[in-house]
């Protein structure tokens, strides 16, 4: 096992001090600390605040408004009032506002990247990547805004003309997770605004600052008052449920865990809301014996350790053909041992902190269970002494059936390897989960790759690549990984509803 102090270098001293430089202090001071409702920044109705922490050192970085149910209702009131005018706004005008937002984001990309690193912990290089990815949703949907189409034609009987048109679904409630605080906001807000909908958005309590900063950017880009409303809260259920059950709400979009998604779907059923649910994952990463192992290892490092493993698309189970399993494990362990742990702002850091103590406890428990059942710990496997919520990047091999790590979403920097013998075995193991978000397959056989496209039960697949997300592609899963799609040509249709009109034959 590589010594943790060696991997961390001098970062422990900086973590213990809890210091932030002048740029961080200035940036944090520029972030609004209120609720954004009807085009105004305001305190919560109760005057309560919540604290936002830097997970790399446990320091409070800002206190912001803590909304109650009255604030949630006010946000929905604003979205409902603004909807008719925004829906009637010409598509080109909506498109230009989204494009201005994209341009502003590019101008401030370093600020947004640093802000995400402070509040979420991801390395600064990855935060810059998220700014680029999140910005693409603004650019993509600015282009899609003017492409919403219907159709016109004679009915088969020739007795009339059919007009099929698309209309914005109405006020939307968007709930985003903590792990990609910018991209999850842009992925929901951009198509909603492009379609002509107004929104209320609730960012995660753990990482709300990026969304608050983005709301201010949208305001500067020209989004009218009430079109985008933001509230932050420590009592999510109490504030969200009345919004979901309000008959004026017409759409709910949620990214998060499957159990929470199921509860929200129950609440949404009362109003028969349109729903988009991007839920949990348990992604298989299948390596066949004919794979290019250099490509497979590169793909594994991206699929597992991007965002410190805290992604629903992160590879969870590495299913490797037995004849190459040892060599794959040797190569990937060597790469993992070279990863540098530390605060994400530090040069060369690849593994920042996990989001909180619960995430560290979960990673520890899953690895301990796997080892107790007979898995071999190749490297890592320990929490790093604080301050901060760090966990060593870890490789475990020969993970046995029944291990919890094969059933639960890890959401941490732990790479678990399971050997297999035949293609049928690989498919069986890969599909042995209630989830179906994404899969990864490495093989040099075109025919086998095509078979995997047909046989693996996931809404997305990376064939010889370790990252699949793209604003121009439909993101979403099968089975208990969710409903609907975000991004791509499909994304805007989640915020549109279809109307069919029959007119008499004009001849």
N, C-alpha and C positions, 0 to 999 in steps of 0.2 A: 504494500500500500504506500502511495506517495505521501510524504509528510505534509500535513495541512499548512503549517507555518511556511514551509518552502514555497508551496503553491501560492500562498497569499502574499508573500513578500513583505513589504512594509505597510500593507494596507490595514493591519490591525490597529496600528497607532492612530491612523486617520479616523477609523470607525469609532474608536473609543473617545476621541475628542469631540465628535459630533459637530465639527465645524462645517460651515458652508462659506464659500467665498462671496465677495461683494456682488458678483454677477448673479449668483443664486438668490441672494437676499433681495436684490432689485427685481428679479423676475418674479419671485413669490409675492412681493408687494404689489406688482402690477396685476395680479390675478384678482378678479372680483370676488368678494366674500359674501355676496348676497344671493337671493333668488332672482331669476330673470323672468318676469311675468308682465305680459302686455307691454313689452318694450321698455320696462323700467327695472332697475336693480333695487331691491328692497330687502329689508330684514325679514325674518320669519315672523309670523303673527304672534308667536309666543315670546320672541326675543331670544330663544335658545340657540346655542351654537354647538357644532361638533368639531372635533379635532382631527386633523389629517397628519399622518406620521410618515417619516422617511424609514422604510423597512431596513435600510442598511445600518441604521444606528439607533432606531427607536425614538428619535427626536420628533417633537411636534413641529411641523413646518408652517402650519396656518390653521386658524379657526374660521369656520364659515357658518353660514346660516343653516339651522336644522329645522326643516319644514315640518309642519303638522298637517292634519287633514284639511284645515281651512285653506292652507296655501295650495294644496293639491287641487282643491275645487276652484280656486282663483285661477290657477294655471289652465285648467280645462275651460273655464269660462272665457278666458282670453283666446284660446285656440278656436272655440266655437264661434266667437264673435268675428274673428279675423278670417274664418274659412270662406264665406261667400266671395269676398273681394279677391282673396288670393286665388281661388279656383277660377275666377273670371280674368285673372291677369294673363295677358298673352304669353304663350309658351316661350317665345323668344326673349321676353323680358325676364321670365323666371330663369331661363338658361343663362342669360348674361349675369344675373346675380350669383348663380352658382359658379360661373367662370371667374368672377371677381373674387369670390371666396377662395377658389383654387390659387389664384395669383397671390393673394395676401398670405396664404399659408406657405407658399414657396418663399416669400420674402422673410417669413418668420420661422422657417423650419428649424433653425438652431434653438430658438426659444422653446418651441413645442417639444423638441427632442429632449432638451434638458429638463423640462417640466415633467415629462413622463418618467425619466430616469429618477428624478427626486421622489416622486410619489409612488411609483410602482417598483423601481429597482432594476429594471432591465439595463444592460450595458448601453452606453450612449450610441455606439454604432448601430445597434439594433433599433434603438429609438428613432434614429434618423431613417432607418428603413421603414419604420411604421409611418412616419410622416409622409414618405413617398407613397406608400401603399394607400394610406388613408386619403391623401390628396387625390389619388386617381379616381376615387368614387365621386368626388366633386366634378372632376373633369369629364368622366364618363357619363354621368347623368346629366350634366349640362348639355352634352351632345344628344342624349336620348330624349330630352324634353320635347324637342320639336318633331320627334319621330313617332309619337303615339298615333296609331292609325286605326281606322275602322274599315268598313267595306260597304259597298252598295251594289245591288244587282237584283235581277228578276227572280221571283220565287219559281220553283220548278213547274208550277201549274200555269205560269204566265199571267196570273190574275192580279199581281201587285208587285211592288218593289220593296225589297228588304234593305233597311239601313241598320248597320251594326256600329255603334259608337262606344267610346271609352270615356269614363268620367271619374274624377277623383273620389275615393271612397269616403273621405270626410276627415274629421279630427282623429289623430292617431296618438297613442301612448307608446313610447319607446323606452325600453328598459335595457341598459347596457351593463356589461360586466367590467371587472377591474383590470383584466389582463391586457387588453388592447384599448386603452381609454380614448384614443383619437380615432382609430380605424373603425371601431364598433359604432361610434357616434356618426361618422361620415357615411358609413355603409347603410345606416338607417335614415338619417336626416336627408341625405342627397336625393334618393329616389322618391321620398315622400314629398319634398318640395318640388321636384321635377314634375310629379304627377298632379300637383295643385292642392296637396293636402297641407294642413297645419298640424303642428306637433307639440306634445308635451314630452320632455325627455327627462328620465331619472337616471343619472349616472350612479355607479356603485359608490357606496360610502367610503370604501378604501381608497379610491382614486378619482375624486370628483373634480380636481383642479383643472385638468386638461379640458373637460367639457365646458367648464365655466369660461375658460380662456377662449375656447372655440365659439361659444355663444357670443362673446364680445366681437370676435372676428366677423361672424355672420351679420351682426348689427352694423358693423362698418361696411360690409359688402353691400348693404342696402336691403336686407330682409326686413319687411315691414313689421311694425309692432304687432305682437300676438301670433305671428306665424310660427315662431320658435319660442318655446317657454321651457325653462329649466328649473327644477327644484332638486335640492340635495337634502337627504334626511337620514337619520339613524333609526327610524321606525318605518321601514319600507312597506311592510304589510299594512300597517294602519293607514298610511297615506295612499298607497296604490289601490287597495281594494275598492274604496268608494269611487275612484276614477274609473276602474274597470267596469263596475256595476252601473255607472251612469249611462242612461239610455242615449245620451248625445254622443258618446264615444263610438266610433265605428271600426277601429282597427287597433290591435295590440301586437307589438313586435317585441320579442324577448330573446336575449342571448344569455344563457346560464345553465345551471344544472338541470337534469331531467326531473328530479323530484319537485323543484320549484316550478318548472314549466308545467308539470301536470296539475299542480295546484292552481296556477294561473289559467289554464285551460278550463278548469271547472268553473272558475269565476266568470270567464269569458262566455261560457255556454249560455248564461242567463240572457245576455243581449245578442246572442248569435253573432259575435264579433268575427270579423276577418282576423285571422291570426297567422303570424310567422313565428316559428319556434326553432331557434338554433340551440340544440341542447348538448348533452354529453357525448363523449366519444371513447372508443377503446381501439384505436387504430392498429391494425396489423401491418407489419413491415416484413415482407416475405422476400427471402434471398434464396434463389435457386443455385444449384451447383455450377450452372453455366454462366452465372452472372460475372460481370467485370467487378472484381472485389474492390478495386480502387474507387470506382463509381459508387458501389454499394456503401462503402465506409463513409465517403463524402456525403452521400445522401442520408445516411444514418445520423451523422453529426448535425445536419440541418434539421432533419425531421424530429430528432429527440431534444436537442439542447437549445434550439431557437426559443427565445423568451424564457430561458431557464427551465424548459420543459412545461411551462405553464400556458399551454394552448390546447384547445379542443382538437386541433389537428395534429398534435404531437403524437409520434409513434409510441404506442404503449406496449406492444408485444412484438419482439423481434423473432420471427419464425424462420429459422435458418436450416437449410438442408444439412443433414448430419455430416456429409463428406467434406463440407467447407466450414462447419460451425466453429471448430477450434481456431482455424486461421482467421476467420472473421472476428472472433472474440479477441484474439491476440492483437490484431490491427486496431480494432476500435478501442480496446483498453489502453493501448499506447497513446492514442489520440486524446482520450479522456483524461489521462494522467497529466497531460500537458496543459489542460485548461486552467486558466488563472481565475481565482476567486477574489472578489473584492467589490467595493462600491462601484456602481456602473459608470461613474464619471472618471475613473482612473484609467490610465493608459493600459491597453492590452487586456483588460478584464473581459472574460467570456461568461463567467457565472456570477451574477449578482445575487442578492438575497431573494428568498422566497417571500411571498406577500405577507405572511404573518406566522405566529407560533403554531397555529393549527396546521398549516401546510407542512412545516418541519416535522411535527408529530406524526402526520399521516405518512410522509415519506419514510420516516424511521420505522413505523409500524409495518408498512408493506414490505420493506427490505428484511426486517427481522423475521417476519412470518415466512418469507420465501427461503431464507437461510435455514430456519428451523425445520422446514420441510425437505431440505436436502440440496438446495441451490448452492452454488459456489460463489462467494464474494470475490471478485477479481480486483476491485479497487473501490475506494470510497466507503459509503455505508455509515457515515456518522454525521451528526449535526456539528457545526463549527461553533466553538465557544463565542459568546456574544461580546460586544453588543451587535445587534442585528440578527436577522433570521436567515442564516446561511446553512446550506446543506451541501456536503461534498458531492460532486458529480460521481456517479456510481455505475458500475457494471456488475450484474449478476448473471451467471450462466447456468445451464441445465435446470431451469426453473421447472418444478414438478406440477403436474395437473392438480388442480384443487387449490393452488396458491392464490391468495387474495390479490396479488399483484397482477394476475391474469384476468381478474374479474372487474377490478375497480380502476377508474381513471386515476393515474398516478399524479399528474399535475406537479411534477418535480423532475430534477435532473437524474433520473434513474433509468438505465437501459437494461431491460430484462430479456434474456435470450432463451428461446425454446427450440430444441432440435426437432426436425421431422425427417421422414424417409421418402415418401412419395408425394406426387402432386396432389393426389386426393387427400392425403393427410394434411397438407398445407392448407387446402381449401376448407377442410373440416375445422381445423384449429382456428383459422382466420374468421370463419363465420360463426364460431361458437361464442356469441355474445348478443345481448339484446340491442347493442348499438350498431350503427352503420353509417358513420359520418364519412370517413376517408380511409383508404388503404394505399399501401405502397408496395410495388413489386419490382424486383430487380432480376432480369433475365435477358440473355442475348438472343433468345428464341422469339421470333415474331409470332409464330403460331401459339406458343405458350402465353405470350403477352395478351394475344387476342382472347384466348380461353379465360384468362384471369379477368378481363373486362366483363365477360359474360357470367362468370361464376362467383365473383366476390360481391357480397351484399352490402355495398356502400354507395353513397350518393356521389362520391368523388374518388378518383384514383390517380396516383402518381406512378407512371410507368418509367422506371429508370431515372426518376427525379425525386428529390426529397422535400420540395415545397410546391404546393399546387395553387395557393390563393392568388387570385388575379381579379381586379375590378371588372374585367370584361367577361368573366366566367361566372356561371351560376353556382353559388356556394350554398350547400345544404346537404342533409343526410337522409337516410332511410331508417326505417324501424323507429327505435326510441331516441334517435338522434335528432328528430325534429320534423317540422312541416314547413313547406315553402322554400323559396330560394332568394338569396341576396346577391346582388351583382349581376352582370351580364344583361342581355336583352330581357331576361325573365324578371329581373329585379324590380323594374318600374311597374310591372303588372301586379305585383303584390299590393300596390297602392291605388289600383284602378278597378272599377267595376263596369261590367258590360251592360249596355242597353240595346235591345232589339226593337226597331220600329217598322211597322208595315204600313205602306201607303198604297192607295189604289193605283191600278194600272193607268199610266198617263196616256195610253193610246186607245 
